[in-house]
Amino acid sequence: MKPLSVFELTKQIKDLLEWNFNEVFVEGEISNLKISSAQHVYFNLVDQKARLMCVIFKSNIDENVKKQLVNGQKVIALGRISLYEPHGQYHLVISYIQSIGDGLKYKKLEEDKKFLLEKGYLENKKPLPFFPKKVIIITSLQAAALKDILNILKRRSPGLEILIYPATVQGENAKKEILKAIEFVNENYAKLSLDVCILTRGGGSVDELWIFNDLDIAIAFKNCKIPTISAIGHQIDQTLCDLVADKIAETPSAAAEILTKAYVDLHKTVLMLKKSIFSNFYRILNSKKANFESLKLTKIIKLVENYIEVNMLKIDNFSALLEHRIQNIIFNKSKKIKSLENRIKLQNPIAKLNTQKITYLKFQNLIVSNMQVLLEKKKHTLLNLTAKITALSPKNVLKRGFSITYTKDKKIIKSINDVKENDYLYTVLYDGKIESVVSKKL
């Protein structure tokens, strides 16, 4: 027997299905409703045991049909079975649809929401810790959500310890595994020092996310001993787990950002304070440095002034001493003259007296003349010394148009070789100081 190709087998199945199910009535609940860009409508008809993919093409849709198309609505649909060969999937092409009431699935969901509300399961939310140290994540190891959460947690809070409890998040075993995971958290949270529990998975259809509407899971999640975050992902309607959780995150990534917000805010605050501290430090340092340089220059000028004052005092003392010595000389000479006069009077010869008198007068005039010449010389010397010392005063030198130029490290500029281009220079004038930059050496 010759084997069939995949296409040949699919073609035979297609012919068989479309021939035998050319017109069928199907009853079920609408689930996972979607409208394409071409305005065709896709959804599933479901019951408690099976799911059937359906499509209503745009040509068969009117306002009355649109009213019937609501997730959870129970309907009777008339159509034909068709098989899409490239994917090997069959679906119901609907030509007529009629609502027959709310679906049991959604009706039970509303009843469960009401039950949780009446029992207080939607109240008393536990606050999340500002700086959690250890978090446990309940999700599938294959979930893309897990990778997103781990990347963000490690990047925003490197010191956070992360535990992963693997659990199926859709399908027949999902309920049992999720309940077991929550039970593990309650039994070991103290021993493991767990701070937060995250229940998560990526986006999906309504049917794929329906496990998180299970009442038993919602109650167990509410009764978790540590704060909880529900990060079911991308769905429009909130699940029961979302409603009972202490915190809801729109996406798995958002859950990681919520958990690490305090770490990020603290890091930003620390960086801001660090920047402010360094800025203030350098501002104060520069201010103190400028004050120090100003005081240093003032001290130099003060030292020079003190030197001049000390020498002026020395000159005054020298002048007083010189004047005193001259007076002593004059006094001594006068005494000698008096002595000679007395001797002359005792001898009393007229001629000798006249001769001595002439000699005396000459000697007296000579002494006076010499004393005056000597005094004038000493005064002239004193005035010259005073003028020289006064002329050497920094203030007087600066006042005549001179200046003192020094580098940033206080080295006095004496030669053009002491500077180079772009050096900062400071020039002291009689009435202030100038800061400049060397642009060119000529």
ChimeraX attribute file (.defattr): number of C-alpha atoms within 10 A of each C-alpha:
attribute: neighborCount
match mode: 1-to-1
recipient: residues
	/A:1	3
	/A:2	4
	/A:3	7
	/A:4	9
	/A:5	9
	/A:6	11
	/A:7	12
	/A:8	12
	/A:9	13
	/A:10	19
	/A:11	16
	/A:12	11
	/A:13	16
	/A:14	19
	/A:15	13
	/A:16	11
	/A:17	16
	/A:18	16
	/A:19	13
	/A:20	11
	/A:21	15
	/A:22	13
	/A:23	16
	/A:24	13
	/A:25	13
	/A:26	15
	/A:27	17
	/A:28	23
	/A:29	26
	/A:30	29
	/A:31	27
	/A:32	18
	/A:33	18
	/A:34	16
	/A:35	13
	/A:36	9
	/A:37	7
	/A:38	8
	/A:39	13
	/A:40	15
	/A:41	19
	/A:42	18
	/A:43	20
	/A:44	22
	/A:45	25
	/A:46	21
	/A:47	17
	/A:48	9
	/A:49	5
	/A:50	9
	/A:51	15
	/A:52	16
	/A:53	18
	/A:54	22
	/A:55	19
	/A:56	21
	/A:57	14
	/A:58	13
	/A:59	9
	/A:60	13
	/A:61	17
	/A:62	9
	/A:63	7
	/A:64	10
	/A:65	14
	/A:66	11
	/A:67	10
	/A:68	17
	/A:69	20
	/A:70	17
	/A:71	20
	/A:72	22
	/A:73	22
	/A:74	26
	/A:75	22
	/A:76	15
	/A:77	21
	/A:78	17
	/A:79	21
	/A:80	20
	/A:81	20
	/A:82	19
	/A:83	19
	/A:84	12
	/A:85	16
	/A:86	9
	/A:87	8
	/A:88	14
	/A:89	12
	/A:90	18
	/A:91	16
	/A:92	24
	/A:93	21
	/A:94	21
	/A:95	16
	/A:96	14
	/A:97	22
	/A:98	17
	/A:99	20
	/A:100	14
	/A:101	13
	/A:102	16
	/A:103	20
	/A:104	16
	/A:105	19
	/A:106	17
	/A:107	13
	/A:108	13
	/A:109	18
	/A:110	13
	/A:111	11
	/A:112	17
	/A:113	18
	/A:114	11
	/A:115	13
	/A:116	20
	/A:117	14
	/A:118	10
	/A:119	9
	/A:120	10
	/A:121	18
	/A:122	17
	/A:123	14
	/A:124	10
	/A:125	14
	/A:126	14
	/A:127	11
	/A:128	17
	/A:129	14
	/A:130	12
	/A:131	15
	/A:132	18
	/A:133	15
	/A:134	17
	/A:135	21
	/A:136	21
	/A:137	22
	/A:138	23
	/A:139	25
	/A:140	20
	/A:141	15
	/A:142	12
	/A:143	16
	/A:144	14
	/A:145	21
	/A:146	20
	/A:147	13
	/A:148	17
	/A:149	21
	/A:150	15
	/A:151	12
	/A:152	18
	/A:153	20
	/A:154	15
	/A:155	11
	/A:156	18
	/A:157	21
	/A:158	10
	/A:159	13
	/A:160	15
	/A:161	14
	/A:162	14
	/A:163	13
	/A:164	16
	/A:165	18
	/A:166	16
	/A:167	22
	/A:168	19
	/A:169	25
	/A:170	17
	/A:171	12
	/A:172	10
	/A:173	11
	/A:174	16
	/A:175	19
	/A:176	12
	/A:177	18
	/A:178	25
	/A:179	17
	/A:180	16
	/A:181	21
	/A:182	21
	/A:183	17
	/A:184	13
	/A:185	21
	/A:186	16
	/A:187	12
	/A:188	12
	/A:189	20
	/A:190	12
	/A:191	8
	/A:192	13
	/A:193	11
	/A:194	22
	/A:195	19
	/A:196	22
	/A:197	26
	/A:198	27
	/A:199	26
	/A:200	26
	/A:201	26
	/A:202	21
	/A:203	18
	/A:204	14
	/A:205	13
	/A:206	16
	/A:207	14
	/A:208	13
	/A:209	19
	/A:210	17
	/A:211	21
	/A:212	24
	/A:213	19
	/A:214	15
	/A:215	18
	/A:216	14
	/A:217	20
	/A:218	23
	/A:219	17
	/A:220	18
	/A:221	29
	/A:222	27
	/A:223	17
	/A:224	20
	/A:225	21
	/A:226	21
	/A:227	21
	/A:228	29
	/A:229	26
	/A:230	28
	/A:231	26
	/A:232	28
	/A:233	22
	/A:234	16
	/A:235	15
	/A:236	8
	/A:237	8
	/A:238	16
	/A:239	21
	/A:240	27
	/A:241	27
	/A:242	25
	/A:243	20
	/A:244	27
	/A:245	28
	/A:246	23
	/A:247	20
	/A:248	21
	/A:249	21
	/A:250	16
	/A:251	22
	/A:252	28
	/A:253	22
	/A:254	17
	/A:255	26
	/A:256	23
	/A:257	19
	/A:258	15
	/A:259	23
	/A:260	23
	/A:261	16
	/A:262	17
	/A:263	19
	/A:264	14
	/A:265	11
	/A:266	13
	/A:267	14
	/A:268	12
	/A:269	12
	/A:270	12
	/A:271	12
	/A:272	11
	/A:273	12
	/A:274	12
	/A:275	12
	/A:276	11
	/A:277	12
	/A:278	11
	/A:279	12
	/A:280	12
	/A:281	12
	/A:282	11
	/A:283	12
	/A:284	12
	/A:285	12
	/A:286	12
	/A:287	11
	/A:288	12
	/A:289	12
	/A:290	12
	/A:291	11
	/A:292	12
	/A:293	14
	/A:294	12
	/A:295	12
	/A:296	13
	/A:297	13
	/A:298	11
	/A:299	12
	/A:300	12
	/A:301	15
	/A:302	12
	/A:303	12
	/A:304	15
	/A:305	15
	/A:306	12
	/A:307	13
	/A:308	17
	/A:309	14
	/A:310	12
	/A:311	15
	/A:312	16
	/A:313	11
	/A:314	12
	/A:315	16
	/A:316	14
	/A:317	12
	/A:318	13
	/A:319	15
	/A:320	11
	/A:321	12
	/A:322	15
	/A:323	15
	/A:324	12
	/A:325	12
	/A:326	15
	/A:327	13
	/A:328	12
	/A:329	14
	/A:330	15
	/A:331	12
	/A:332	12
	/A:333	16
	/A:334	14
	/A:335	12
	/A:336	12
	/A:337	16
	/A:338	12
	/A:339	12
	/A:340	15
	/A:341	15
	/A:342	12
	/A:343	12
	/A:344	17
	/A:345	12
	/A:346	9
	/A:347	10
	/A:348	12
	/A:349	11
	/A:350	12
	/A:351	9
	/A:352	12
	/A:353	17
	/A:354	13
	/A:355	12
	/A:356	16
	/A:357	16
	/A:358	12
	/A:359	12
	/A:360	16
	/A:361	13
	/A:362	12
	/A:363	15
	/A:364	15
	/A:365	12
	/A:366	12
	/A:367	16
	/A:368	14
	/A:369	12
	/A:370	12
	/A:371	16
	/A:372	13
	/A:373	12
	/A:374	13
	/A:375	15
	/A:376	12
	/A:377	12
	/A:378	15
	/A:379	15
	/A:380	12
	/A:381	12
	/A:382	16
	/A:383	13
	/A:384	12
	/A:385	15
	/A:386	17
	/A:387	11
	/A:388	11
	/A:389	15
	/A:390	16
	/A:391	13
	/A:392	13
	/A:393	16
	/A:394	18
	/A:395	18
	/A:396	13
	/A:397	16
	/A:398	15
	/A:399	13
	/A:400	11
	/A:401	9
	/A:402	13
	/A:403	15
	/A:404	16
	/A:405	17
	/A:406	18
	/A:407	17
	/A:408	12
	/A:409	9
	/A:410	13
	/A:411	11
	/A:412	15
	/A:413	16
	/A:414	11
	/A:415	7
	/A:416	9
	/A:417	8
	/A:418	11
	/A:419	16
	/A:420	13
	/A:421	10
	/A:422	11
	/A:423	12
	/A:424	16
	/A:425	20
	/A:426	18
	/A:427	16
	/A:428	16
	/A:429	19
	/A:430	16
	/A:431	8
	/A:432	7
	/A:433	13
	/A:434	10
	/A:435	13
	/A:436	12
	/A:437	12
	/A:438	12
	/A:439	11
	/A:440	8
	/A:441	9
	/A:442	4
